[in-house]
Amino acid sequence: MELRQLSYFIKLAETLNFSTAARELFITQSTLSHQILQLEREFDQALFLRNSHEVSLTEAGEQLLPLAKATVRSADHCRSRLEELKNLMTGELNIGVTYSFGSIAAETVTTFLRRYPHVKMNVMQATMATLMERLLHHDLDFVLAFKPTTPDPRIDSEELFHHRLAAIVSESHPLAKHKQVTLEELQRYDLALPKRGTQARNALERLTSGTDYQYNIKVEMNTVYMLFRLIRESNYVTVLSEGTIYSEKGLSSVPIKVSGTKENDMVGCIHQLRNVHVKKSTKEFVKMMKESAVLLRDTLLSEEV
């Protein structure tokens, strides 16, 4: 049994399609079939049920899958530790980024890759719930996202910065001249909002819970970059963290004023699994992200003066 065969098995178990798995593994379908057959011969039992229409796991395959993943993950961990002994910044870095964090993280990603060209970086952008699940399955080294409402004891969340939820508009929009805007005033404008489930949308719904405000929501998107383009070219208003438009031209953020006991505070964090080995590349990226967060904070403060 080889690690390569286990990796092939895992990919086929995930896709349940020989053609798709072979393509994603960059091997021929015949090579994949041969390696899976070799693995089944070694275990002396079938791992997959095959017919002309579909592929599915046998009971033995289902039992093997979590063990195979743990074995491959352990081998990757061993390889990573030994590579670090050479004092070289190499290997892979797997990062999860929420939609609101895209612009904030982009500069650090670019700087890191320029400084450490031998590191292969894989960046996944999704909702916080999806990213945290991938983190818990060891698919990601860390996640850049805002602080969750309910902390998970298996995850360490290190604070980077505090931002406010803000109305994001084009520089020519009438709101751009305002120092702040209330939730009530937002009812006057056509809104283009991030989809439900994103952190900015969750924060807005938390602030408006218990009110009878009626918002004119014209568009919903889960892609921040498309929102940016729409806002630049229209009179729509969106609601995001004020830091989301860091380094974005043609846009202005107007902090949302809240009343009562509710707080307009979004805490940006780096989330990592507890009690696991932290890659050298992860430590360096986190260090650079902290430096970037300081610059972002100073930029936001200077814009308020």
C-alpha positions as semicolon CSV with decimal commas, in nm:
position;residue;x (nm);y (nm);z (nm)
1;M;0,000;0,000;0,000
2;E;0,136;0,340;-0,099
3;L;0,040;0,692;0,005
4;R;-0,019;0,768;-0,361
5;Q;-0,277;0,490;-0,381
6;L;-0,453;0,620;-0,070
7;S;-0,462;0,969;-0,224
8;Y;-0,612;0,824;-0,542
9;F;-0,867;0,632;-0,334
10;I;-0,968;0,948;-0,143
11;K;-1,016;1,150;-0,463
12;L;-1,228;0,877;-0,624
13;A;-1,431;0,841;-0,303
14;E;-1,499;1,216;-0,309
15;T;-1,595;1,238;-0,676
16;L;-1,739;0,887;-0,733
17;N;-1,638;0,929;-1,095
18;F;-1,324;0,776;-1,249
19;S;-1,300;1,034;-1,527
20;T;-1,339;1,334;-1,292
21;A;-1,100;1,192;-1,032
22;A;-0,833;1,113;-1,292
23;R;-0,860;1,464;-1,438
24;E;-0,825;1,629;-1,096
25;L;-0,529;1,401;-1,013
26;F;-0,363;1,476;-1,350
27;I;-0,334;1,107;-1,437
28;T;-0,499;0,885;-1,695
29;Q;-0,818;0,701;-1,614
30;S;-0,646;0,367;-1,681
31;T;-0,372;0,453;-1,430
32;L;-0,632;0,538;-1,168
33;S;-0,825;0,217;-1,233
34;H;-0,506;0,010;-1,209
35;Q;-0,397;0,169;-0,880
36;I;-0,741;0,125;-0,722
37;L;-0,744;-0,238;-0,835
38;Q;-0,400;-0,290;-0,680
39;L;-0,528;-0,145;-0,352
40;E;-0,833;-0,371;-0,357
41;R;-0,613;-0,675;-0,421
42;E;-0,393;-0,584;-0,127
43;F;-0,695;-0,553;0,102
44;D;-0,851;-0,861;-0,063
45;Q;-1,189;-0,692;-0,092
46;A;-1,368;-0,445;-0,314
47;L;-1,363;-0,078;-0,213
48;F;-1,601;0,043;-0,485
49;L;-1,912;-0,091;-0,653
50;R;-1,897;-0,024;-1,026
51;N;-2,152;-0,048;-1,302
52;S;-2,208;0,127;-1,632
53;H;-2,397;0,414;-1,467
54;E;-2,234;0,491;-1,133
55;V;-1,961;0,428;-0,879
56;S;-2,025;0,392;-0,506
57;L;-1,831;0,296;-0,195
58;T;-1,862;-0,052;-0,048
59;E;-1,884;-0,095;0,328
60;A;-1,508;-0,159;0,330
61;G;-1,452;0,160;0,130
62;E;-1,658;0,364;0,375
63;Q;-1,453;0,223;0,663
64;L;-1,126;0,297;0,485
65;L;-1,203;0,657;0,384
66;P;-1,156;0,834;0,723
67;L;-0,850;0,616;0,797
68;A;-0,697;0,699;0,459
69;K;-0,754;1,071;0,511
70;A;-0,591;1,056;0,854
71;T;-0,293;0,865;0,712
72;V;-0,237;1,107;0,425
73;R;-0,280;1,405;0,657
74;S;-0,025;1,256;0,899
75;A;0,222;1,201;0,616
76;D;0,175;1,561;0,496
77;H;0,234;1,680;0,851
78;C;0,556;1,477;0,872
79;R;0,676;1,612;0,537
80;S;0,598;1,969;0,644
81;R;0,794;1,934;0,968
82;L;1,099;1,794;0,790
83;E;1,088;2,064;0,523
84;E;1,096;2,327;0,794
85;L;1,414;2,174;0,933
86;K;1,586;2,286;0,614
87;N;1,493;2,643;0,712
88;L;1,328;2,696;0,376
89;M;0,985;2,846;0,324
90;T;0,830;2,579;0,103
91;G;0,527;2,355;0,080
92;E;0,162;2,457;0,058
93;L;-0,045;2,709;0,251
94;N;-0,421;2,656;0,256
95;I;-0,620;2,966;0,348
96;G;-0,992;3,020;0,395
97;V;-1,123;3,373;0,339
98;T;-1,479;3,497;0,385
99;Y;-1,626;3,723;0,118
100;S;-1,590;4,031;0,338
101;F;-1,222;3,956;0,398
102;G;-1,127;3,932;0,031
103;S;-1,000;4,287;-0,018
104;I;-0,841;4,298;0,327
105;A;-0,641;3,980;0,267
106;A;-0,551;4,044;-0,099
107;E;-0,257;4,274;-0,027
108;T;-0,102;4,031;0,223
109;V;-0,146;3,739;-0,018
110;T;0,031;3,932;-0,294
111;T;0,316;4,043;-0,068
112;F;0,362;3,694;0,077
113;L;0,382;3,528;-0,265
114;R;0,631;3,787;-0,385
115;R;0,848;3,729;-0,079
116;Y;0,814;3,349;-0,070
117;P;0,777;3,226;-0,429
118;H;0,843;2,861;-0,336
119;V;0,524;2,837;-0,130
120;K;0,215;2,720;-0,319
121;M;-0,090;2,901;-0,184
122;N;-0,444;2,768;-0,210
123;V;-0,711;3,026;-0,123
124;M;-1,074;2,925;-0,072
125;Q;-1,344;3,191;-0,047
126;A;-1,678;3,088;0,106
127;T;-1,913;3,157;0,394
128;M;-1,776;3,137;0,747
129;A;-1,976;2,822;0,823
130;T;-1,827;2,639;0,525
131;L;-1,473;2,755;0,601
132;M;-1,490;2,659;0,968
133;E;-1,608;2,312;0,872
134;R;-1,314;2,277;0,633
135;L;-1,079;2,400;0,906
136;L;-1,207;2,136;1,148
137;H;-1,144;1,872;0,880
138;H;-0,782;1,994;0,846
139;D;-0,841;2,105;0,487
140;L;-0,732;2,461;0,575
141;D;-0,437;2,590;0,778
142;F;-0,632;2,892;0,899
143;V;-0,937;3,104;0,824
144;L;-0,964;3,482;0,793
145;A;-1,309;3,585;0,909
146;F;-1,494;3,796;1,161
147;K;-1,543;3,671;1,515
148;P;-1,830;3,421;1,542
149;T;-2,124;3,482;1,773
150;T;-2,068;3,145;1,940
151;P;-1,702;3,041;1,981
152;D;-1,591;2,684;1,911
153;P;-1,366;2,535;2,184
154;R;-1,165;2,351;1,918
155;I;-1,062;2,675;1,747
156;D;-0,839;2,964;1,857
157;S;-0,956;3,303;1,727
158;E;-0,691;3,573;1,744
159;E;-0,822;3,927;1,704
160;L;-0,672;4,145;1,432
161;F;-0,890;4,456;1,426
162;H;-1,227;4,607;1,512
163;H;-1,439;4,747;1,228
164;R;-1,789;4,890;1,205
165;L;-2,066;4,785;0,975
166;A;-2,101;5,058;0,713
167;A;-2,304;5,171;0,415
168;I;-2,081;5,138;0,109
169;V;-2,155;5,381;-0,175
170;S;-1,988;5,532;-0,479
171;E;-1,788;5,849;-0,419
172;S;-2,053;6,045;-0,614
173;H;-2,344;5,916;-0,403
174;P;-2,510;6,176;-0,174
175;L;-2,439;5,954;0,127
176;A;-2,065;5,972;0,062
177;K;-2,059;6,319;0,221
178;H;-2,214;6,197;0,546
179;K;-2,013;6,109;0,855
180;Q;-2,262;5,837;0,950
181;V;-2,603;5,698;0,861
182;T;-2,874;5,540;1,074
183;L;-3,053;5,213;1,008
184;E;-3,375;5,410;0,972
185;E;-3,225;5,636;0,703
186;L;-3,118;5,334;0,498
187;Q;-3,486;5,273;0,420
188;R;-3,471;5,567;0,176
189;Y;-3,224;5,397;-0,058
190;D;-3,219;5,105;-0,300
191;L;-3,000;4,835;-0,149
192;A;-2,774;4,576;-0,307
193;L;-2,685;4,341;-0,021
194;P;-2,461;4,041;0,034
195;K;-2,661;3,721;0,049
196;R;-2,799;3,576;0,372
197;G;-2,542;3,370;0,556
198;T;-2,252;3,605;0,487
199;Q;-2,107;3,776;0,793
200;A;-2,198;4,131;0,691
201;R;-2,559;4,027;0,623
202;N;-2,573;3,845;0,957
203;A;-2,445;4,159;1,132
204;L;-2,708;4,376;0,960
205;E;-2,987;4,137;1,058
206;R;-2,861;4,134;1,416
207;L;-2,873;4,515;1,431
208;T;-3,222;4,534;1,277
209;S;-3,380;4,252;1,476
210;G;-3,676;4,376;1,676
211;T;-3,735;4,675;1,443
212;D;-4,003;4,723;1,180
213;Y;-3,770;4,876;0,921
214;Q;-3,863;4,793;0,562
215;Y;-3,566;4,794;0,325
216;N;-3,588;4,815;-0,051
217;I;-3,356;4,527;-0,141
218;K;-3,306;4,524;-0,516
219;V;-3,011;4,285;-0,548
220;E;-2,849;4,009;-0,341
221;M;-2,504;3,868;-0,422
222;N;-2,246;3,645;-0,257
223;T;-1,960;3,796;-0,457
224;V;-1,817;4,115;-0,311
225;Y;-1,632;4,210;-0,630
226;M;-1,955;4,215;-0,831
227;L;-2,113;4,425;-0,557
228;F;-1,825;4,672;-0,581
229;R;-1,873;4,713;-0,954
230;L;-2,248;4,760;-0,918
231;I;-2,206;5,020;-0,641
232;R;-1,946;5,215;-0,841
233;E;-2,174;5,235;-1,145
234;S;-2,507;5,306;-0,974
235;N;-2,682;5,476;-0,684
236;Y;-2,730;5,150;-0,498
237;V;-2,612;5,119;-0,138
238;T;-2,462;4,802;0,008
239;V;-2,377;4,715;0,368
240;L;-2,038;4,567;0,455
241;S;-1,758;4,606;0,705
242;E;-1,593;4,946;0,657
243;G;-1,257;4,778;0,597
244;T;-1,389;4,572;0,307
245;I;-1,321;4,855;0,063
246;Y;-0,959;4,898;0,177
247;S;-0,753;4,978;-0,136
248;E;-1,073;4,987;-0,348
249;K;-1,102;5,305;-0,556
250;G;-1,423;5,495;-0,625
251;L;-1,602;5,376;-0,311
252;S;-1,677;5,536;0,025
253;S;-1,780;5,381;0,357
254;V;-2,026;5,556;0,587
255;P;-2,040;5,398;0,936
256;I;-2,384;5,292;1,052
257;K;-2,499;5,457;1,374
258;V;-2,691;5,230;1,608
259;S;-2,890;5,319;1,915
260;G;-2,974;5,139;2,238
261;T;-2,764;4,854;2,372
262;K;-2,664;4,709;2,036
263;E;-2,304;4,756;1,926
264;N;-2,182;4,813;1,574
265;D;-1,860;4,620;1,607
266;M;-1,716;4,352;1,378
267;V;-1,400;4,187;1,506
268;G;-1,164;4,052;1,239
269;C;-0,982;3,734;1,343
270;I;-0,741;3,466;1,232
271;H;-0,892;3,129;1,324
272;Q;-0,669;2,824;1,374
273;L;-0,719;2,477;1,518
274;R;-0,596;2,430;1,872
275;N;-0,320;2,186;1,964
276;V;-0,191;2,125;1,610
277;H;0,144;2,193;1,451
278;V;0,156;2,539;1,292
279;K;0,349;2,561;0,967
280;K;0,632;2,810;0,939
281;S;0,456;2,963;0,637
282;T;0,139;3,005;0,846
283;K;0,332;3,188;1,119
284;E;0,487;3,421;0,862
285;F;0,155;3,495;0,691
286;V;-0,012;3,566;1,026
287;K;0,273;3,804;1,115
288;M;0,230;3,988;0,784
289;M;-0,148;3,996;0,827
290;K;-0,109;4,160;1,169
291;E;0,116;4,427;1,018
292;S;-0,139;4,486;0,744
293;A;-0,416;4,514;1,005
294;V;-0,225;4,793;1,181
295;L;-0,190;4,982;0,854
296;L;-0,560;4,933;0,782
297;R;-0,656;5,062;1,126
298;D;-0,439;5,372;1,085
299;T;-0,586;5,435;0,739
300;L;-0,944;5,417;0,869
301;L;-0,861;5,647;1,161
302;S;-0,701;5,905;0,933
303;E;-1,010;5,904;0,708
304;E;-1,227;5,997;1,005
305;V;-1,020;6,302;1,099
